[in-house]
Amino acid sequence: MKKVPNIKSAKKRVRGNAKKEVVNNTITSSMRTAIKNFEKSVKAADKDAANNNLNIAIQRIDKARSAGLVHLNKAARLKSRLTKMKNEME
């Protein structure tokens, strides 16, 4: 059973948290999708698509990082791994 807040400010927090959750899930999902699209283009050995998808993936990772959804080190690690994958293609 979920606790329902009685205090007015707590009710506002519940509404605000629900809105933030939707935005955060959208940003995280778009980041994951961009990474998957990049990995698909690497597997297909399509260099142009890989370069384009890498740039998009890095932008999405940075956006998730600036929103506080991904730790600084995780963002750096993801970008490093993706860049390494692209460089190994060539």
Secondary structure by P-SEA (a helix, b strand, c coil): cbbbbccaaaaaaaaaaaaaaaaaaaaaaaaaaaaaaaaaaaaaccaaaaaaaaaaaaaaaaaaaaaccccaaaaaaaaaaaaaaaaaac
